[in-house]
Amino acid sequence: MVVRGVPVAVEIHGTGTPLLLIHGWGVDRRLMTGCMEPLFDDDAPWLRIYPDLPGMGGTPGDPAIDGSDAVLGLLLDLVDAVCPGQPFAVAGESYGGYLARGIVHSRPADVLGMLLICPSVAPGTPADAELRVLERDDKLLASLDPADRVAFTTITVRQTRPVWERFATEILPGIRGADQRYLSEVLGRASKFSFDVDDRDFDRPVLFLTGRQDNSVGYRHQWDLLERYPRASFVVLDRAGHNLQTEQPEIFDATVREWLDRISPA
């Protein structure tokens, strides 16, 4: 789908109330489809919209998309093209969570609820937690390609085969395919919004999911945002790093289903 002159790769499933799902930095939409699509039955009342961000997945980097403000405009135009005039919910992981908060800032009356998975408070904010490996399969790690092993072990608390298999399917392909030059030289040079994304209360269902051992974005800075979201649940998961959806899948599934129930059209 061409949006603002950019050919945006987007995957759409289902029918019903729109739900925009935004992946993080340097990965692609497979991170979100992998953890979210298993939650929806064939008759689920949700139209799920999974875009690839510029320079990631199937969406090329474009010099005109040169910061978070431009990415936000691209996402809002995408929603308007797919489901014009309809209220929608939004979910974001890591940098996608930062973008989700920007969407709430820009369209608070249109957003039914927000899910934040290991959300970045702002690009460049240092993590307030340290990685602590709590499970390790040395035989598995020894069998991996060295570069893949580094990508996996530097952010993963439970270094086990089930977690690796999801990482290899849902996360690693996006890392390999990202346009690192565009991300570092164009998008990353102005990755902060030009406005405060938390300058007003958002009184609709929100869920924060954070990892106790997340050495990418941490969890304490996110707690400082909580009072801006009077209907928010805040979860900090032990044995979870920056990809908590793969390390604590049962709790992830249960809490996200509860959030969906809170904003369900029914």
Secondary structure as GFF3:
##gff-version 3
##sequence-region A 1 266
A	DSSP	beta_strand	2	3	.	.	.	ID=ss1
A	DSSP	beta_strand	6	7	.	.	.	ID=ss2
A	DSSP	beta_strand	10	13	.	.	.	ID=ss3
A	DSSP	beta_strand	17	22	.	.	.	ID=ss4
A	DSSP	alpha_helix	30	36	.	.	.	ID=ss5
A	DSSP	three_ten_helix	37	39	.	.	.	ID=ss6
A	DSSP	beta_strand	46	51	.	.	.	ID=ss7
A	DSSP	alpha_helix	68	82	.	.	.	ID=ss8
A	DSSP	beta_strand	88	93	.	.	.	ID=ss9
A	DSSP	alpha_helix	95	106	.	.	.	ID=ss10
A	DSSP	beta_strand	111	117	.	.	.	ID=ss11
A	DSSP	beta_strand	135	136	.	.	.	ID=ss12
A	DSSP	alpha_helix	138	143	.	.	.	ID=ss13
A	DSSP	alpha_helix	146	153	.	.	.	ID=ss14
A	DSSP	beta_strand	158	159	.	.	.	ID=ss15
A	DSSP	alpha_helix	161	166	.	.	.	ID=ss16
A	DSSP	pi_helix	167	171	.	.	.	ID=ss17
A	DSSP	alpha_helix	172	177	.	.	.	ID=ss18
A	DSSP	alpha_helix	180	185	.	.	.	ID=ss19
A	DSSP	three_ten_helix	187	190	.	.	.	ID=ss20
A	DSSP	beta_strand	206	211	.	.	.	ID=ss21
A	DSSP	alpha_helix	220	223	.	.	.	ID=ss22
A	DSSP	three_ten_helix	226	228	.	.	.	ID=ss23
A	DSSP	beta_strand	232	237	.	.	.	ID=ss24
A	DSSP	alpha_helix	244	247	.	.	.	ID=ss25
A	DSSP	alpha_helix	249	262	.	.	.	ID=ss26
###
